[in-house]
Amino acid sequence: MSDPQHAEVIVVGAGPTGLLLAGDLAEAGVQVTVLERRGAELSNLSRAFGVHARTLEEFDARGLAEELLSHGGAQLPGIRLFNRVTLHLADLETRFPFLLMTPQYTVEEVLRRRAVAAGAAILYDHKVTGIDQADGTVTVRTDRGDWTAPYVVGADGVGSAVRRAIGMPYPGESVLKSIMLADVKLAEPPAESPAIQGVNGAFCFVATFGDGYWRVFAWNAAEQKSDDEPIELDEVKAAAKLAFGTDFGMHDPRWISRFHSDERQVPAYRDGGVFLAGDAAHCHSPAGGQGMNTGLQDAANLSWKLAAVLRGADPALLDTYHSERHPVGKAVLRSSGAIIRLAAERSKLKAAIGGMAAATALHIKPIEAKAMGMISGVGIHYGHEKGEDALVGHRANDIALADGTRLYEALRGGRFVVLDSEEAYEGRFTANAASAAPDGEVKIVRPDAYIGWAGADDPDAIRAYLASHAGRS
């Protein structure tokens, strides 16, 4: 066997989470290699189907939102739950007040092109067989040779080889078996998209991609089969008919499969120089379409921190990946689990009571706003330390700047943006900007579009923050 090859960061898994990470790192000048067990020609067919508002904001901060939107896909202004209540995503304060219906492979293609153009190396047909850590170096063993790096990120899905190799437990439970998934055409589509209904021991989710095909999730308590059993469209139609009273005239499936839904989360997102992200760290039901989005936001949180530490930032910064993202993963498990359990309730009485309670609660504006913020990601924020400004950890709104551009445009290239300071802060990864409508407070916006520091215009404090969080520019 030849000597190990080396990179500054090794990302295992070329799905959306791994590709966003790789693109961010490469754009920051980090030598990054992605190891993917699939062959380059294999499509990553997946149950992921939609991109939420906060993820589109993260794409916007990378100059990718317009490219993703250019591929088409329905922009759904609301999510209808159980024929009782609609979450009005159009009311969100964001440039993207909708759910973009687009298949995962489109998201991957946009991210792959960007990562390769930035200099990331993506190696296919590399199966991870083991991981060793010693003296600040992680060795990744594959069936094609060994790799070493200071840091490794496992973004290799629910069956993560990285997670297994480091012995990280994945506690949780299987919630539903034999969930059916299909992309089909409909002769008689529902009046609203998406439509979600659960009754008679079955549930069904139907939403348009905007290209003539509809994504369908369906479950029938009376038809419980293992994941590897063959599946026919008639099974999906039967479940839909139980839930909705119609199968919408489903025909011409371009993809159909069966899977089971688990709720699991690792206790720690970091083990030494190894990090876990996306489904390797947490998995849950497809309800709400939060899985891929949560993984992409994991990547957005971790990438700039790895890049910063590699160029001299405080190594303790890496511990904040777990402290910020683990609670988010836990909250997503709760919210998606509540939806799927209500949808799959077999008792008509309990389903009716649960649906009525949910509808009543979601008609209360603060509760509806919190639910929309959680599902869309726009309402997710991180905590702040004692003595820090209350704005720290909150999502930064994409405000207009005095020069006619937007904040999220200034973030591109993985930059920290210092807003409204009278002093300039130079550096490759630092941008200075003036708000079109300043509020008298200086803010530093992190590359993931969260507020990292806020307060009076104190050059010493600002430089100290940038030194510990951005490293050498």
Steps between C-alpha positions, in 0.01 A plus 500: 500500500636845409552777754182679612388801303434820690245783511418771750140376528353173378126491446343157474183507292414696184137568582370853554654539847845384393497703178403826675777441753754425230405806296523732800838360605648509152376856448682595823824356363488177701634184334195273516440151365159334483486120516180348362418128500266530198620505145493834320222380269259401779218741575433556867127431493360614831184594680623864525274717289495861617722793591377725778544875542802495734686260274429727203641787706818299559516434127451873438796577728705280265362641174313176428134579565423639157671205333292254698181692429584508129448122486131561558291326759179606664523776761240406759379795711348281769475151646150360556478265799222243541249708300466724804771766504756654267844622604528821302864499394426809288489697826864423583735801506748372243581534131383140463154473664420157362598134485688428177401159369809360331654151516818438694702419191447855371632642828798266482583601144507871589720433803728258314577748224583768752723271711700376200538851359636616837762223500349218707604149397212251484606136485236238425508124569679553831348294780607592854613194696639658816617812682791554739586811700842578649703812575258738334480301176203300375570207268213391277542147366325415173496209260704719262769614746540715809455875552612726784379841612471707816121489462247258352128558454264206469216614275432149375137450594294290738726195459812714556823300479675786679260487793542125531878523468532738796254297707250783539160370617188590303218460753135527403220294358324398184179703480332371184576211269405457138464866403449514124647770281417571138545773241192475280272687264144571616190500281302684770742699718394647835381859512790599727863396516630363719206301635540290816237272649493218751193289574375140491838359601678667209663827414606664175703805398469635146693798357583623152851539364363736235627287212193279461608260775380482858684368804291258705571354843247242614458254787237236563485330837343193339791451258823476697789356300879503520698763310633251247163358394386594149252786484224570251327829429168342602625488861567875497164568341321290762658693787418832335139394452468407867641836610344735247214299355669512159825388342506811276534280193867416563688371196839486328728476806859606428616376838341283768650350815436393857687604815463518876514814712726514805549768763863498609769744607859455610585627849799698371559661161877498560752235602850646497579595143189327362166676451161365398250695292166445329341156519820358645423706812118499504211346311127540528176473307462680165210704643562868442778434251767597754758221458718626216454858615621424852808326359579793271476737794730270700752542220460878490569514874804271497679603181605851598610381843731236353643751254554760773679260737724380218611860449564572867166562674441369853468118478223517764282644223451146369320396818223747420396286204351245740364754746320691223383224269417212735200685656374581149516134398313405816228759430457374142453146633224627727317707239513247217415220741188679621376544143563142393345350815185705456483407132540129578254486791279194446221604735253728322405661830859568605587623151202736502583632846868537413426670170254738663751584776774563245272714285386702802857558615625597154226760465668686788741736326803461733472120481457506122800733468713269714395195298577675171833621634596148604397327179641769269815545710452876508411490870800292607756686707789415729562609857744760626737513793444704815600858439452480122246711319157335470528511119793257499400163359199632312452473127610813319232653280607569143497878534571761234845658512585864440677419172184350350596134554373253759658351810487145364692614192773635729524161675596318180843343501459387862550847643426655836320831448562784746192721484502873580842538660685825432827307479589267213612144564712364220537139402412241238220364715376827648270749329396843623152629426265781594130432547256702293313567826748461790359453851801632691645157586795329337451135403728230367316252281657154473543323164192287576288817528461500877599789724827418675563825686306820570559810708646848504765590242798359692795428265688295761201274566430463129861408423501250788185332363640482148831357624330222697229423244644583159870430549762636263362667192 
